Amino acid sequence: MSSTLDQHDSAYDAERAGFQTLASHRPELIVPAASADDVRQAVSQAAARGLPVAVQATGHGLPVAAEGGLLITTGVMNAVTIDPAAGTARIEAGVRWEQVIEAAAGHGLAPLSGSSPVVGAVSYTLGGGIGLMARRYGYAADQVRAVEVVTADAELRRVTPDGDPDLFWALVGGRGNFGVATALEIGLVPVQRLYGGALYFGTDLAGPALRAWRDWTRSLPEEMTSSIAVIPFPDSPHAPAPFRGQTVAHVRVAYTGEAAEGEELLAPLRAVGPRLTDTVGELPYTGSAAIHNDPTKPSGYYSTHSLLRELPEEALGALLGARAVVEVRHLGGALTKPQSAANSVGNRDALYYAGMLTPGLAPGSDLTAVRAAHEVVTRALSPWATGGQVLNFLYGDQATPQNVRRAYEPADYERLTRLKTTWDAQNLFRLNHNIPPA
Ligand SMILES: Cc1cc2nc3c(=O)[nH]c(=O)nc-3n(C[C@H](O)[C@H](O)[C@H](O)COP(=O)(O)OP(=O)(O)OC[C@H]3O[C@@H](n4cnc5c(N)ncnc54)[C@H](O)[C@@H]3O)c2cc1C
């Protein structure tokens, strides 16, 4: 097994660091795993010593920061193998989306990746995965063909929907609760390019752009997936020049159809008025990071969200009044289709995801005022909320047992707790979005 690290090792701090800097794991031991066998031995060691297990690939989705326990890091398990004939990829636990995008593009294929290409592909997919083409192709989880996983008994298994439908169903959606995934086999889609990019509107047009976007989403084909963020940029030299001091409405567009059709579809949004920047055009999928332009440098952030059935005028008002960055994603389309009976990803009925983000928080910040600011908006949105939550977007103290339960259909959650009892009765895998045994 690769050597373990504890707090006295000079590599300890670098190994536990991740993208989220508001909090970080402080485990008793870290196992930087280089192979599935390293993961197997680490789980065996944790079980023998009674240490709970945490896993970190990139640290984008940190739920509970481990205080003690054993942290398995997977950053160097990053092999990607494409099977062009089958249209699939085998991706190891530490792979980031950018690696899959590059490898698949050589074969005219693409994965169902999300807004940021530096997010870890395995955790994203096992938590559902709402991607750039979500309305056209559904959840990334719906493309999982096999999960290679080390379960709590320290056995390495290859789990498929036919071979072990119950464990497969629990793993794909239940993420780290049933074991440490060492690799996934996923389906790819035949996409090489998009009509995509971003429209940025300045302060005066931020409200009209949000309203126009909402109206526009009411009659779109599934080939169009889009979202909008309303971002207050500080009047500081650190902010990009065209956006400095402006509250910017950033519309993100990914259309899988022809460019001419995309341009026609987009006309009502461009008619809102002049853009600060307009990058929407023919775009290779390898350039898809430019659609959301997510930050790539580690930082501290607090985020909450609601899933909504509709977006009436009062909801828009609440979002525009938020003291936070607001992001609304258009769901529906293929996300609502039931090709997913093989997995436990829930909440397929929502039409909008409304997220709030407070970025730029120093490690260990007092979150009282931030929480209160988010709570005001959450309460205002509640008449239109489905009550559901998205596992992938539950960060830090939002990964409570109550919120995790809300990520699933009620009967599915009960089934997950029963399967947790079967596969991990001791709750060895509890430093995560935890589903306790029944
Ligand atoms: C900037 C940004 C953009 C995002 N965009 C999207 C998006 O467009 N769509 C979307 O659906 N989500 C998105 N997310 C959410 C993201 O999918 C989740 O946070 C995901 O968990 C990140 O995985 P990671 O490996 O990068 O992070 P990590 O923090 O390393 O992992 C998160 C958790 O996943 C579990 N885990 C990690 N690896 C394994 C493993 N091998 N086996 C079992 N459990 C494991 C652990 O519990 C771990 O704490 C985004 C997040 C950020 C910060």
The ligand as an ORCA input file, in Angstrom:
! r2SCAN-3c Opt
* xyz 0 1
  C     -17.216     25.151     -9.375
  C     -18.159     23.969     -9.280
  C     -18.944     23.625    -10.370
  C     -19.826     22.538    -10.300
  N     -20.627     22.245    -11.370
  C     -21.503     21.215    -11.281
  C     -22.394     20.917    -12.360
  O     -22.404     21.600    -13.388
  N     -23.260     19.886    -12.209
  C     -23.275     19.110    -11.087
  O     -24.053     18.157    -11.019
  N     -22.428     19.356    -10.059
  C     -21.572     20.398    -10.120
  N     -20.766     20.692     -9.066
  C     -20.878     19.866     -7.872
  C     -19.934     18.665     -7.957
  O     -20.428     17.740     -8.870
  C     -19.820     17.995     -6.598
  O     -19.361     18.926     -5.653
  C     -18.914     16.787     -6.622
  O     -19.051     16.090     -5.403
  C     -17.458     17.192     -6.779
  O     -16.660     16.045     -6.840
  P     -15.101     16.166     -6.609
  O     -14.509     14.825     -6.708
  O     -14.607     17.217     -7.501
  O     -15.036     16.728     -5.114
  P     -14.585     16.031     -3.748
  O     -14.781     17.102     -2.730
  O     -13.238     15.447     -3.869
  O     -15.648     14.909     -3.514
  C     -16.909     15.220     -2.961
  C     -17.406     14.051     -2.133
  O     -17.686     12.965     -2.998
  C     -17.382     11.737     -2.349
  N     -16.395     11.031     -3.172
  C     -15.379     11.552     -3.881
  N     -14.739     10.582     -4.555
  C     -15.355      9.432     -4.248
  C     -15.141      8.072     -4.617
  N     -14.164      7.701     -5.444
  N     -15.971      7.130     -4.114
  C     -16.969      7.465     -3.259
  N     -17.207      8.740     -2.881
  C     -16.414      9.711     -3.372
  C     -16.832     12.084     -0.976
  O     -17.880     12.006     -0.035
  C     -16.378     13.514     -1.150
  O     -16.422     14.245      0.054
  C     -19.888     21.770     -9.112
  C     -19.094     22.124     -8.012
  C     -18.244     23.213     -8.074
  C     -17.450     23.598     -6.870
*
